[in-house]
Amino acid sequence: MRTVKLTSVKAETPAVKSFAFNDELCSKGEPGQFVMVWMPGVDEVPMSLSMLNSRRGQAAITAERVGEATESLHNMKAGDTIGVRGPFGNNYTVSKASKVMIVGGGTGLASLVPLAEKLTKERTKITFLMGAKTKSTLLFHAHISDVLSRAKGRLIVATEDGSYGQRGLVTMSAEKLFKQGEQFNMIYTCGPEKMMQRMLHLTERFHIPFEASLERFMRCAIGLCGTCVIGKYRVCQDGPIFSSQQLLEVKDEFGCWRRGFDGRKIRV
Ligand SMILES: Cc1cc2nc3c(=O)[nH]c(=O)nc-3n(C[C@H](O)[C@H](O)[C@H](O)COP(=O)(O)OP(=O)(O)OC[C@H]3O[C@@H](n4cnc5c(N)ncnc54)[C@H](O)[C@@H]3O)c2cc1C
């Protein structure tokens, strides 16, 4: 565990803030990896790295306020201290795929921003699909537009209430493109598990390689406690990024069940 001082705190949406800090190890993390973030006296929770700048030794996390730990993080200011462990887990596979689709919803977009930045450097053609309930909860819209503009990428936004972009679920926008015959070498996704489950079904139907980043309750992050198990996998060690083949092996749990801190099954 290293203690670091927050260098900036930025409100992204009414319930989401980004927290930047200097840490050499985190700044060298790969897109898709996560850190355990400790709020002194409160709790330690997993968070994806949403910004990686190895040149400056900087990194950031982006957290939605949902409970005690994230509430305490949201109350922090620049100069306050948190603890970080990691980075942990595997990362998205970045190959020389010429045309990819990225599908993100909610705070799932956090791990997809560094991925889009890395793919842009590889000159990969990106179609980025971003989903939100309503316009005010759209996350990283301006930043992702800027990143994509550097490599002639395309951004498609879907809001459930139609207040911005296409009306409906982001998976409906993806399906429309597949049905129009658009080809992709790889699909990456992170967001609500039902959304990712739908993307798995679509990519199976249209025969496209697929990677999804999973979130589970996590305690140790080093494969010991078993809190984050899904089927035969531990999300902290075997993931958080899983391929379609792995997700099909755990299809009775993926998008259906997760485990609470007491190990009991909870519906996703
Ligand atoms: C690998 C990984 C990466 C993550 N990255 C991010 C991120 O970038 N940004 C972000 O905002 N959150 C992320 N999360 C989820 C984040 O860890 C939880 O929201 C956080 O632990 C909630 O803590 P809390 O004390 O504020 O809320 P709690 O009081 O613990 O929970 C509040 C609510 O959130 C649900 N919840 C809590 N933890 C999880 C979880 N792990 N999976 C699903 N539901 C959960 C609870 O069931 C409850 O309904 C990530 C989780 C994992 C496993």
The ligand as an SDF file (V2000), in Angstrom:
LIG
                    3D

 53 58  0  0  0  0  0  0  0  0999 V2000
  -12.2810   -4.4130  -11.0630 C   0  0  0  0  0  0  0  0  0  0  0  0
  -13.2800   -3.3650  -10.6210 C   0  0  0  0  0  0  0  0  0  0  0  0
  -13.1940   -2.0860  -11.1430 C   0  0  0  0  0  0  0  0  0  0  0  0
  -14.1060   -1.1040  -10.7240 C   0  0  0  0  0  0  0  0  0  0  0  0
  -13.9930    0.1340  -11.2640 N   0  0  0  0  0  0  0  0  0  0  0  0
  -14.8540    1.1050  -10.8770 C   0  0  0  0  0  0  0  0  0  0  0  0
  -14.7100    2.4180  -11.4180 C   0  0  0  0  0  0  0  0  0  0  0  0
  -13.8320    2.7170  -12.2310 O   0  0  0  0  0  0  0  0  0  0  0  0
  -15.5910    3.3640  -10.9830 N   0  0  0  0  0  0  0  0  0  0  0  0
  -16.5910    3.0730  -10.0720 C   0  0  0  0  0  0  0  0  0  0  0  0
  -17.3490    3.9840   -9.7180 O   0  0  0  0  0  0  0  0  0  0  0  0
  -16.7400    1.8250   -9.5720 N   0  0  0  0  0  0  0  0  0  0  0  0
  -15.8930    0.8410   -9.9480 C   0  0  0  0  0  0  0  0  0  0  0  0
  -16.0360   -0.4140   -9.4060 N   0  0  0  0  0  0  0  0  0  0  0  0
  -17.1190   -0.6680   -8.4280 C   0  0  0  0  0  0  0  0  0  0  0  0
  -16.6930   -0.1070   -7.0780 C   0  0  0  0  0  0  0  0  0  0  0  0
  -15.6310   -0.8750   -6.5570 O   0  0  0  0  0  0  0  0  0  0  0  0
  -17.9130   -0.1290   -6.0930 C   0  0  0  0  0  0  0  0  0  0  0  0
  -18.8780    0.7700   -6.5690 O   0  0  0  0  0  0  0  0  0  0  0  0
  -17.4530    0.2910   -4.7130 C   0  0  0  0  0  0  0  0  0  0  0  0
  -16.7430   -0.7690   -4.1310 O   0  0  0  0  0  0  0  0  0  0  0  0
  -18.6550    0.6550   -3.8610 C   0  0  0  0  0  0  0  0  0  0  0  0
  -18.2140    0.8800   -2.5260 O   0  0  0  0  0  0  0  0  0  0  0  0
  -19.1500    1.6990   -1.5320 P   0  0  0  0  0  0  0  0  0  0  0  0
  -18.6900    1.4270   -0.1390 O   0  0  0  0  0  0  0  0  0  0  0  0
  -19.2180    3.1240   -1.9550 O   0  0  0  0  0  0  0  0  0  0  0  0
  -20.5870    1.1010   -1.7710 O   0  0  0  0  0  0  0  0  0  0  0  0
  -21.2270   -0.1870   -1.0680 P   0  0  0  0  0  0  0  0  0  0  0  0
  -21.9660    0.2720    0.1470 O   0  0  0  0  0  0  0  0  0  0  0  0
  -20.2170   -1.2880   -0.9090 O   0  0  0  0  0  0  0  0  0  0  0  0
  -22.2550   -0.6230   -2.1950 O   0  0  0  0  0  0  0  0  0  0  0  0
  -23.2400    0.2790   -2.7140 C   0  0  0  0  0  0  0  0  0  0  0  0
  -23.9690   -0.4270   -3.8430 C   0  0  0  0  0  0  0  0  0  0  0  0
  -23.0610   -0.7580   -4.9130 O   0  0  0  0  0  0  0  0  0  0  0  0
  -23.0670   -2.1910   -5.1210 C   0  0  0  0  0  0  0  0  0  0  0  0
  -21.6680   -2.6230   -5.3500 N   0  0  0  0  0  0  0  0  0  0  0  0
  -20.6300   -2.3890   -4.5400 C   0  0  0  0  0  0  0  0  0  0  0  0
  -19.5050   -2.9210   -5.0480 N   0  0  0  0  0  0  0  0  0  0  0  0
  -19.8440   -3.5210   -6.1880 C   0  0  0  0  0  0  0  0  0  0  0  0
  -19.1420   -4.2440   -7.1670 C   0  0  0  0  0  0  0  0  0  0  0  0
  -17.8290   -4.4890   -7.0860 N   0  0  0  0  0  0  0  0  0  0  0  0
  -19.8290   -4.7280   -8.2270 N   0  0  0  0  0  0  0  0  0  0  0  0
  -21.1290   -4.5040   -8.3320 C   0  0  0  0  0  0  0  0  0  0  0  0
  -21.8480   -3.8090   -7.4540 N   0  0  0  0  0  0  0  0  0  0  0  0
  -21.2350   -3.3210   -6.3950 C   0  0  0  0  0  0  0  0  0  0  0  0
  -23.6420   -2.7770   -3.8590 C   0  0  0  0  0  0  0  0  0  0  0  0
  -24.3360   -4.0020   -4.1100 O   0  0  0  0  0  0  0  0  0  0  0  0
  -24.6220   -1.7260   -3.4140 C   0  0  0  0  0  0  0  0  0  0  0  0
  -25.8450   -1.8320   -4.1130 O   0  0  0  0  0  0  0  0  0  0  0  0
  -15.1400   -1.4270   -9.7840 C   0  0  0  0  0  0  0  0  0  0  0  0
  -15.2190   -2.7280   -9.2710 C   0  0  0  0  0  0  0  0  0  0  0  0
  -14.3100   -3.6810   -9.6830 C   0  0  0  0  0  0  0  0  0  0  0  0
  -14.4030   -5.0590   -9.1320 C   0  0  0  0  0  0  0  0  0  0  0  0
  1  2  1  0
  2  3  1  0
  2 52  2  0
  3  4  2  0
  4  5  1  0
  4 50  1  0
  5  6  2  0
  6  7  1  0
  6 13  1  0
  7  8  2  0
  7  9  1  0
  9 10  1  0
 10 11  2  0
 10 12  1  0
 12 13  2  0
 13 14  1  0
 14 15  1  0
 14 50  1  0
 15 16  1  0
 16 17  1  0
 16 18  1  0
 18 19  1  0
 18 20  1  0
 20 21  1  0
 20 22  1  0
 22 23  1  0
 23 24  1  0
 24 25  2  0
 24 26  1  0
 24 27  1  0
 27 28  1  0
 28 29  2  0
 28 30  1  0
 28 31  1  0
 31 32  1  0
 32 33  1  0
 33 34  1  0
 33 48  1  0
 34 35  1  0
 35 36  1  0
 35 46  1  0
 36 37  1  0
 36 45  1  0
 37 38  2  0
 38 39  1  0
 39 40  1  0
 39 45  2  0
 40 41  1  0
 40 42  2  0
 42 43  1  0
 43 44  2  0
 44 45  1  0
 46 47  1  0
 46 48  1  0
 48 49  1  0
 50 51  2  0
 51 52  1  0
 52 53  1  0
M  END
$$$$
